[in-house]
Amino acid sequence: MLVQFSLLLRLLATASVVFMLSDGTEAAPDRNRYREKSSSRLLSPIRKVHKQKNRSTKPNIVVVLTDDQDVLLHSMDVMNKTRHILEEGGATFTNAFVTTPMCCPSRSTILTGLHTHNHEVFTNNEHCGSLSWRRGPETRTFAAYLQRNSYRTGYFGKYLNTYNGTYVPPGWMEWVGLVRNSRFYDYAINRNGNRIKHGNDYYNDYLTDLIANDSVTFFKLSKQVYPTRPVAIVLAMPAPHGPEDAAPQYQHMFSGVMTHRTATWNMAPNPDKHWIFQYTGKMTPQQIAFTDILQQKRLQTLLSVDDAIEKVYNMLKEMDELDNTFILFTSDHGYHAGQFGLVKGKSMPYDMDTRVPFYIRGPNVPAGIVIPNIVLNIDIAPTILDMAGVTIPQDMDGKSVLKLIFNGNGTRGRSNGKKKRHWRDTFLIERGLFRASPPRRKEEVVYNSNYLPKDERMREECSKPEHQSPCQPGQLKECVDDNGKLRMKKCRQPRVKKERKKKKRRRCQCNRSSNSQLSKKEKKSQRQFLREHLSQVDYKPRFLKRTESTEEPIYELPDLPLADGSVRNAVEPDSKCQVYANETIVCSNEVFSSRKAWMTHRQFLSGQIEALQEQIKELKQVREFVKDRKPAKRRGKVCICEEEEEEEDDGSEEEIEGEPRFELVEEEDSEEIEATSDQQPGNKKDPTQNLSELEDNQEYLSRYAEKLQKKFDLTEEELDQKLQKKAKKLKRQRKQELHGSVQGEDDCNIQGLSCFFQHNDHWKTPPLWNLGSFCFCSNSVNNTYWCLRTINSTHNFLYCEFVTGFIEYFDMLEDPNQTKNVIHSVSEEIRRQFHEELMLQRECKGARECNPRPKLSAEERQAYGSNGQKDEKPDPERAWDGWIG
């Protein structure tokens, strides 16, 4: 009642478009030219029927967006209500993809209609929710355009992964945004500017149900107060994203489900794929059991989404708004659970992670129609604007998919005399931002035929401005012609001798425990003190000497007992074997004098290795101990007590050897401005307190921001980056305090891979995981790529170039599961064409550049004629002719 009352007050103080978002993407029509000519005709049947009092002339829009929902693992099979409402009652798009299979980049694309390289949200951390996003692309989302065209807009659920809940994004009249990443319980939301904390009570806090209830309430009240205005709402569900907490009534469902065990499940290792797949082996029995429970819990969470869609559908039907409302359902990206040996995750360029469900139901949409054209997440924003009759901005990269359903007059197929327009058959998949070419790994060198020829790569590098010859100031390398061959050469910059500034040093007092001798100055000071304070004439001065410190060190490596009972504090080098500079090993004859002597020495070496491993492990603990207690850096002059002799500048003051000195220490941008009580090793906090104070406590971050502003002159964007880093650090601290140190967790940190430790307490709701902790790696640091995905009547392939230079090519006509990389079978000329097209797509802007016109064969060009119109009459029963919209 309180929620309804507050909404009613807001409505009284301020067209029915309902958005049901499903973490995916939608399609949009042809640009403004199509909009101006076709949009009015497209919606004309709707307006004729609904030109009544108390009805909006524009359609309502509902977008349902799920989080991490797959297609290839058969997640839609359990959503019977959704399939009945949307699949049987609307249009199904069987080739729906996302251009970046990661949460924040894909959601940013859905909101703006821009490719990742245009909105510059490259990963879940790179610019996700940053000031550059807030000042740029966020001001041009489809919601901003709808609000300016009389729509009442509302957003409910997950927004962006790093959304901190301190503001309401522009364009939304009703805002119920989840703070941070997907959760089902124990989360915080920003409700129209007010931060509200939720607990773990199902009836009051379960996020999926809260989204459904609040969106329905907003829609009803909007129609009651403003019946002639259309409404647009987005339902951004957390399911089936982790932690996969299902509603209590569904926690017993799908026991023993095996739908995730596809043809590529546990297919590992894969030496023909990029590096992480070469490294990943088959899953252990423990990991296999985990994927089975994971799939079960994911499907359970989707049943609540199924109920929410039915709830909205029934509400629209009761209010007589169903025939005037578009419902769009999709997801932000796909998912894998055991495919190719990867336990779980996303972000790969393969169909398992890029394919998403995509449905549209609405006015005049034929029931049960199946459309095989490629639709992308860049198409969602243009499609929504096209539904609303709003002009599509020229900078959007996508197109409205409504022209795949309607042809001017809202009918299937092509109307008589109307020219058919071509639809895309190729699109870009990208992940990450290219910074620099990292060194290749040895494992990749074996597959050198997967790389472009060296002369081609060298020509490409030499064409870049930073490698032009001759060298310019600050240039690192130049490209030179060496007897007809191009090669890179380091730029030799002339050395400029800098004049060293004279430093006037002041001396400071330090307590030295390492030197018991007093300086002459100190002895003179003591003599003077004795003369002034003693009345004796014949005194013998005794000088107070410094003594060695008896304080024990914080940490010492333990002594190591040997077989003969003696103790050795450190591992000694092997006296019987020597390793020379040329890596030759020479051992004395004593080692090989008998089998017993050989065994004894071998056991000695094994013991030495174990001792070294123990010392390395302990040294790592010491390093972490020292790292956690890093003192705050100071700006200004700091007294540094050292005994090292420092090189004197010409003309500088002479210093006494061993005397302390002042130096100007420039402080870096510190992240260590914390309360001292938090740094005490024994000052442990309650986990529930950590949850509120460290992760979600904005007061703490506000105090931290104030301290940063006082100490440093930071811009708003720099401050925002510091706060994001601080929030991540606090999250890691909370995780450490909650889980503590688990045996073997240190071994989970593998260089070059993003690895995680799965604990028994990962899930809080049944079915629980109780088979123990394990480590798994879901990604690699060099998993940055750009791909071309093509689907048409003659081709179905995926071509990818990775930042390491590795190349992959999969022909899905021969290998539908993308198991074999057959780049070796592609000719050099075809590879060059792929590369050139990929380079164009990586820099495309706008719908014309980002949706290349399909290349037709000579027969196809003759069939379509010079004006692009096919001579033969289309089959009226077909909704789709070839790859032409």
N, C-alpha and C positions, 0 to 999 in steps of 0.2 A: 504493500500500500504506500509506503514511504517513497519507493522508487517511482511508482505511478504518479504520486502527487508532485514529486519534484519535476518529472518530465512534463506534466501538465502545466506547471508554472513556467517552465522554459518555453513551451509552445505558445502560451498566451503572451509572453514577453516578445517572442520573435515574429513532388509531386510525386507523387508516390513512386519512388524508384527503389527497389529492394535489391541489394547485392548479396548473393550467397557465394563467398569466395572459398575456393578449395585449393589453396596453394598451387595454382596452376596458371594457365594462361589462356587467353581467348583471342579470337580473330577480329579483324576490322575491315570495313569495306574500302573501296578505292578512294582515296583522298577527297579533297573538297569538290572536285569536278563531279564525282559520283554523288557526293552528298547533296550538292545543290540540285542536281537533276533528278536523282532517284529517291532521296530520303523522303520527300513529301509524298511521292507515289507509293513508297513502301509502306508508310504508316497511314495512308489515306483510308483503307478499309477500317482500320481501328478507329480513326477519328469520326468516320461516318456513323459507326455503331455506337460510339460512346459520347457523342455530343449531347450530353444530358446535363441537367443541373446537378451539382454536387459530385461531378466526376471530372477528373483531370483529362485533358485532351492528349497529354503525353503519357507514354507507358511508364509503369513502375519497373524498377530493376532490382533484382536480388542476386547477389554474387555469393556463392559459398566456396570458400577456399580452405582446403585441407592442408596438412603439413606432413610432408614425406610420404604421400600416398603413391603407391606403385600401380602399374598396370600388369606387368609381366609376372608378378607373384600372385596374381588373381585376387587382389584385395576387393575388387568390385563384386566378386561372387557372393559376398555375405550381405551386401547392401541391397536387399530385395525391394524395399520401399522406394529407395532412390531410383533404382532401375525401372521400376514400374512408373514412377512419376515423370522421370526425365528421359529415359531411354525409350520406353514405349510411347510416351506422350510428347516427345520432342525429337531433336536431331542429335545423333551420335557421331562424333568425329573420331575416326579410328587411327588417324595419324597425327596426334597432338603431341608436341614436344616443347621443351623449354630450351632456351639458348644458353643458360648457365645453370647446371644442376647443383645449386647451393641456395640456402634459404634466403639470406639477405639480398644477394644480387638478383635472384629471380623475383622476389617480392618488389624490389625497386623497379624492375622491368614491368611487372604487372601494373603498378601504379602509374608509371610514366609513359609506357609504350616505347621505351628506349632500350637499345642494346647496352650491354654492360660497359663497353668501351666508350659509350656516350654519356651515361649517368655516372660512371667512374666509381661505382660500388663494386669492387672487384672480388672481395671475399666477405665472409661473415665478420671480419675485423677491419678490412681496408676501406675506410670512409663510410662504413655502415653507421648511419645516424650521425655523421660528423656535421660540423658547421657548413662545410662546402655543400653537403647534401641538403641541409635545411635551407640554405640561402638560394640554392639553385633548383635542382630537379623537384624537390618536395613542394615548391610553390606552383608547379605546373602538372600536378597529378590530375587524373580525370575528375576527382572530387571537386577541385577548384573550378573547373569549367562547368560542372553540373550545378554547383551552388550559384554561379553567376547566371544560370539559366533557369531559375525559379525552383530547382529541385531541393527537397529537404533531404539532407544526406546524413547517414549515420554509419559509424564503424564500430564493430564489436569483436574483440578478440586479439590475437597476436598481430603485432605490427612488424617491427624490425627487431632483429636479435639483440641489438644494443640500445634499444629505446629505453631511456632512463626515467620516463614518466614525469618530466619537469615541464612539459608544454603540451599543447594540443595542436597537432599539425593543421595547416590551413586547408580549408575546404570542407571540414566536417562540422555539422551543426550539433550532432550528438556524438560524443566520444567516450567509448569504454575500451581503452587500450591496455593490453597486458604489458607490464613492465618486464623487460628482458625477454628470455626465451620461453618456449612452451612449457607449461606446467599445468597440472590438473588440480592440485591442492597446494596450500602454503605459497601463495603468490600475492603480488600486489598489482592493482590496476589504477589507472588514472581515469576517473570518472568526471569528465567535463572540468578538468583542472584540479580536482581533489584526489589526493592519493589515498587509496583505501586498501587495507591489508585483509586478506582472506586466510582462513585456517584450513582444517582438514575434515570439516563436516560435509557429508555428501549433499544434504538437502539445501544447504546455504552456499556452499563453496565450489561444487564441482563445475569446472570452467565451461565445459561443453554445454551443460544445461543452462548455465547463467547467460551464455551468449544467445542461446535460443530464446530464453524468456525475455531478456532485455530488448532484443531486436523486434520481437513480436509486439511488445508493449509500446515501443517507439513508433512502429508502423500504425498501430491502432489509434494512438493518441494524435499522431500527425493527421490521419484521415478525419478524426473527429473535429479537430480544431481548424484544419486547412483542407477541406475535402476536395478543392479544385487544384491543389498543388501535387505534383508527382513526388514519389518518395524513392530514394536510392539507398540501399543498405548493403553492407558487407558483413558477412559472417565468417570470420577468420578463425577456423577451428584449430585447437592444438593437436588433435588426433590425426594420424597415429604416431606422432612424434614421441620420443622418450620424455618422461619415464614410463609411458605406456600404462597409466593407471586406468583401469576400466571401471565402469559403474558397478556397484555391488550386485545388481541383478544379472550381470553378464559375466561375472568372474568364473563361472563354471563352463563357459561355452568353448567349443572347438578344441577339446582335449585331443591330442594326437594328430593335429592337423599337419599335413605334409605338402601343402600347395606351393610352398617356397622352394621345394626341392626340384628345381627345373633342370634342364639338360646340362647347364654349366655349373650346377651346385657342386661345391667341393672339387672342382676341376683345377688342380694345381700340382706343381708350379707351371707357369706359362712363360717359357724362355723367349717366345716370339713377341711378347707384349712389353710395354714400358716397365721401368725398373721395379716398381713395387710388386708387380705381378711375377717378375722373375725371382724376387726375394721370398714371396709368400708361398708356403708349402701347404699341404693338406691340413685340414682342421683336426684337432685332437678330439677324442670322444667327448671330453668336457665341453669343448666349443660347439660341437655338433648338437649336443643336448641344449645348449644355450640358444642356438638359432631356432630350434623347434619351439621353445617356450616364448621366445621373442615374437615369432610369427603368430602364435596363439594370442598373445596379449595385444598385438597390433590390431588384429581382427576384432577383438573384443571392444577396443576403444571406438572403432568405426560404427558399431551398432548404435552408440549414442548420437553420432552424426546422422545416421539413418533416421533416428527418431526426430532429430531437430528439423530435418528437411520435411518430414511428414507433418510436423507441427506448423511450420510456415505454410506449407501447401494447404492444410485445412483452414488456417486463418485466412488466407487469400480467398479460398472458396466461400467461406462464411460471409466475408465482407463483399462478395461479388466483385473482386478485383483480379481474379485468376486470369480471365481472358484479356486483361489489360496489363499484364505483368510479365516481363522477361525474367527467367531464372537461368543463371549460368553457374555451372559446377565444374571445378577443376582443382588442380594441386600445384604446389610451387615446384616440385620435382619428383622423381621416382625414388627408388630405394633398392638396396641389395642386402640379402641375409644369407651369406654363405656362397654366393656366386663367385667362381674363380678362387675360392679359398678365403675370401675376405669375410670376416665374421659378420660385420654390419657396416652400414654407412651409405654415402652417396658421393657426389662430386666427380664421378668417372664419366667419360664421354660416350659410353655405350648405352644402348637402348634401355637397359634395366634402370638406369638413373635419369635418362632424359625423356622417356615416354610418360605421359600423364593422362588421366581420364579427362574427358572434355564433353560436356552436354549443354545444349541450349533448348529451353522450352519457352514459348511465348506466343504472342498474337500472330496468327497465320503461319506458324511454323508447322510443317506437315508432321504428323505423328509417326514415329518409327522410322524416319528417314536416316540413312547411313551415308556419311560424306567422307570419302577417303582422301580428300585434299589435305595437304600439310597445313596445320594451324599451329601458331606459336604463342608463347606468353607475351611477345611484343604486340600481338594482335588484340589483346584483351582491352586495353584502354581505348584504342580507336573504335572497337566494336561497341563498347558501352556508350561512347559519345554518339555513335551512329544510331544506336537504339533510341537515344534521347533527342535525336534531331539536331545535335550540336555540331558545328563545323569542326572537322578534325584538323588540329594544328599541323603545319607542314613539317615541323621538325620531328614528329613521331615516326619511328622506324617501321611500325607495323601497319597492317591494313585491316579494315573491317571484314569479318567473315560473313556478314549478313548477305553479301552478294553471292555467296555459295549456296544460300538457302533461297533467297528471293531473286527475281529478275525483273526489277522495275515495278511490277504490279502485284508482287506477293504471291506468285505462283511458282510451281516447280518447273524445271527445264527452261529452255530458252523460248521467249515469246517470239511470234512471227516478225521477221524483219529486224530483230534486235541483234546487234553485233556481240559476239561472245568475246570475253576478255580472257587473256592468259593469266594463269595463277602460278605462283612459285612452285618449283620442284626441287630447289636447293636452298639450304639455309646454313647459317654460321652457328657453331657451338664453340664457346670460348670459356676459359677459366683462368683467372689470375692476371697479374700485370707483369709485362716483360720488363725486367730491370737490367740484367746482365746475363751473359752466357756462363753458367757455372762449369767447372771442369767436369769432363765426362768420367763416368765410372768405368772401371775395367770390364765389368760385366757387359756394358753396352758396346764396347769396342769390338767384341766378337761379332756383333751384328752390323758391321759397317755398311753392308748393302742396304740397311734400312735408312741410311742418311743420303741426303742429296750429294751428287758428285762434288769433289773438293773444289774443282775449278768453278762450278756454279756458285757454291757458297762463298768462294773468295770474290767473285765478281759482284755478288750481292753486298758483301761487306764493303768492298771498295767504292761502291756507289753512295755510301753514306757520307754525309758532310763531315762527320767527326774523324774520318780516315783519309781526307783529301791531302794531297801533297802540294806544296811544301808544308811543313809543320807550322802551326800558328801558336802563339803563346797559350799555354794551358792544354795543348793537344797532347794526348798520350801516345797514339800510334798513327803512322802514315802508311799508305799503300803505295808501293813502288813497283816499277816494271823491271824485272830481273831477267834479261835475255828472253823476253817474250812471255815470261811467267809472272803472275802477280803474287806478291808476298807482302806480309806485314813487317814493319820495321818500327822499333821504338823511336820516339822523338827525343832527340838530345837537346834538352833545354840548356841555354847558357847559364852558368852559375853566377848568381849575383851575390857579391860579398856584402853581408849585412853588418853594419856597424853595431857593435855591442854597446848597449847603454850602460853607463856606469851606475852601479847600485850602491847607495849609501845604506849600509847595514847597521842595524842596532843590535845590541846584545841583550839577551834575556837570561834569566836564572833557571837552571834545570837541576834536578836532583839526579846525580849519576851514581848508579850502583856498580858500574863496571870499572871505575877508576878510583882507587883509594888515595891517590896523591892529590894534595891541595895545590892550587895555583898560587903564584907569588902574591897576587892581589888578595886572595882569601887569607893567606898567612899574615899579611900586613894588617888586614882588617881585624884579625883576632888579636894581634899584639896591641893595637890601639885600644881595643875593648878592655884588655887586661890592665893596661896602664891607667885607664880612667876609673876602673871599678875595684882595683886592689890597692891596699895601702902598703903592702910589703915592698921593700926596696930590692931585696935580693931574691926575686922570684925567678923560677925557671919555667918559661912558657911551655905548655903541652898543647899541641894543636889537636883539634877535634877532626879525626879522619872519617871519611865516608867508609862504610862497611858494605860488604856484598849483601845483596838482597837474599833473605831466607824464605821469601814467599814461594810456594810451590807453583809450578806452571799449571795453566788451566787443563792441559791435556798432554799426556805422554804416551808414546807407543810402548806397549808392554814388552818385557823381556821374553825371549823365546827359549824354552828349554830344549836342549839337544839330547841325542840318544845317550851320550856318556854321562849325563847328569849335570853338565855345565850349562851356563846360561850365556846366550849371545844376544845383545841388545839389537843388533841389526843383521841383516843378511849379508854374509861375507862373500866376496867373489870366489869362484872355484879356483883353488890353487893348483889343481891337477890338469885342468884344461884351460886353454887360452884361445880367444877369438881375435884374430889379427885384422888389420884395416881392410884387407881385401876379402873379408868375410871367410877366411880360411880358419878352420878349427883344428888345433893340435893338442892332443892329450898325451900325458906321460905313459910309459909302458906299464906302470903300476896299475892303471885302470883296467888294462886288458890282461893282466898276469894270470888271472884265474876267473872262473865263472862267478865265484863268491865275491871277489873284489869288484867285478863288473856290476853285480847285483847291488852290492853295498853302495857303490858310487851312484848308481842309477836312483836308488832310494834316497840318497843324500840330495840329489838334484831335485827329485820330486818334492822333498820336504822344503827345500829352498824356494821352489816355485810357489808352494802353498803359503809359506811364510810371507813371500812378497805380495801375493794376492790379498792376504789378510791385511798387510800394511797399507796396500793401495786402497782397500775398502775403508780402513780406519782414517786414512788421509782424506778420503772423500767426505767422510763424516765431519772431520775437522774443518774442511773447506766450507761445507754447508753451515757449520757452526759459526765460522768467522763471517761468512756472507750474511747470515741472518742478523748479525750484530754490527753491521756496517755503521760507523758513526756518521752523523750528519756533517756534511762538508760546510766549511765556513768561508765567508768572503772577507777579504782583507788580509792584514798581516798576522801570521801565525808563527809562534815560536817553535822551531824545529830543532830538537836536540840531537845532533849527530856528531860523530867523531871523525867523519870522513873529511879529508882535505878537499876543499873546493877550489877550482881554478880561479885565480884572481884576475880581475880586469885591470888593465893598465890604469894607474892612477887611483885605484880604489884604496880604501882604508886597509891597513894590514890587520889581519885577524890572528889571534892567538890560536894555536892548534888545539882542537878539541873544544873551542868555545862555542856556545850555542849562538844561533843567529836567527834573525827575523827574515821571512820570505813572504812575498805576496802570493797567496794561493787563490787562484780563480775557482770559484765554485761552479760546478756543473748544475744543470737543471735537476735538482734533487727530487727523488721520490721518497725520501726517508723522513719527511716532516711528519712525525707521528708522535702521539702521546708517549711519554717514557714508560708509563705503566704497561702499555701494550708490548714493550720490548723486553720486559722482565721474563726470563725463561720459566720461572715458576708460577707466573700469573696466568693460569688457565681460566678460560671463560666457559660458560654454559653454552652448548651447541645452539640452543634456541636463541640465546642472546646474540651469538655470532651471526645467525641468519638475518636477524633484523638490523644489527649494528654494522656489520661488515658488508653484506651484499646489498641490502635494500635500504640501508639508513642513509638517506640523502643529506641529513644534517652533518654527518661525518665528512662526506665529500665536499659539502659547502664550506666547512671549516678548513678543510685541506686547500680548497681553491683560494680562500681568503689569505691563507699563509703564503701560498705561492705568489699571489698578486703583490703582497707586501715585500717579498724578497726579490722577485724578478719582474722585469718589465716584459710581460708576455702578451701576445695578441690573443684574441678570442679563440682563434683556431688552434694555436699552440696550447692554450689552457685546456681546450676541449680534448686534445690528444693526451695531455697529461692525466686528465681525469679518467679517460678510458683505460689507460694503462694502470692507474691506481685501482680502479674497480676490478680489473682482471687479477691484480696481485692480491686484493682482499679475498677474491673468490678462491684463489689457490690456498690462502691461509686458512680459510674456513674449511676447505676440503681436507687439509692436513689435520686440523684439530678434530674434525668429525671422525676421520678414518684412522688417524694415527699412522704409525709406520707398519707396513705389512711386509712379511718376509718375502723376498724376491721382487719387491716393487722397484728397487733400484735397477734390476736387470731389464725392466720394461722400457727404459730410456735408451732407445737405439738411434744412433746418429743417422740423420737423413730421413727418419720416419716419424710420423705422428702416431704414437702408441698410447694406449690407455690400460688401466688396471681395473678389471671388473670385480666388484666386491659382492659379498653375499647380501649386503643391505642396499643394493642398487634399486630394488623394487620394494615399495612400501605396502602394496596391495596384492592379494592372491591373483594368480599363482606366483609363489615366491621362488627365488633362486637360492638354493642351499647346497650346491655342489662345489663350493669353494671358489676362491679368487683365481683369476687367470689374466694373462696379458694378451692383448691383440693390437695389431697395427691396422689403421683404417686409411691412411693416406701417406704421401711422401712430400717432402719439401719441394721436389722438382716436378710435381704434378700440375704444371702449367701448360696449357695446350690451346690450339686453335684447329677446328675441324670443319670439314664440309660434309653435310649429310644430304644425300640425293635420293629421292624416290620418284620414279616415273614409270611409264609403261615398259621401258626397256632396261632401266638400271635401278639398282637398290644397293647403295654402298656407303661406307664411312671412310673418309680420308682424314688423318690427323697428323699434325706436326707439333712435337713437344719442344719445350724450351731448351731441352738438352740436345736437340737436333735429331732425335729419334723420330721415325715415321712409321705410321701404321695404315693399313688399308684392308678393309673387310668387305667382301662381296656377299651380301645377304641373299642374293639369288641362289648362290651355291652353298652358302654357310649362314643360315638364318640366325644362328645363335652367337655369331661373332667369335668363334673359337680359334680361327686360324688367321694370322696376319700374312697376307699374300702380296705384300708390297714388292717382292722379288719378281712377281709375274707382270708388273706394270711397266710399260716401256718408259724410257727416259722422256720422250716427247709428251706422253700423257701426264707424267709426274710434273713436268714443267707447266702444263696447262692447269693442273690442280693447284700448284703453288701460286701461280699468278692470280687465279680467281680467289684463292684464300687471302692473299695480300690485299686485294681490293675489298673483300668483305670485312676484313679487320679494321678498315678505316671508313666504312660506309656511314653515311648520315642521311636520314630521311627515307621515306618508303620507296622512292624510285631507285635509289642506290642499293638499299638493303634487301630488295626483292628482285633479283635479276630475272629478266625475261627468259623463259626456257629456250634453249637452242633447238630449233626444229630441223629435221632432216630435209633433204631436197624434196622427197615425196610429200612430207607434211606441209612444206611451204607451198607446193603446187596445189595441195588440197585446200589450203586456206586462202590462196589467192593473194594478190598484192595488198588488199585492204585488210588482211588479217581475218576475213570472214570465211568460214568453211562453206564449200559449195554444196555438199550433200546435206540433206535434211536430218536433224537429230532425231533420235528415238524419244518420243514424248514420255516414255516410261522411265527414262534414265535421268537421274538428278545430276549426273556428272559425266561429261564426255572427255575421256582421256585425262589430260592434265590441264584443262582449260576451265576457268570458272564461269 
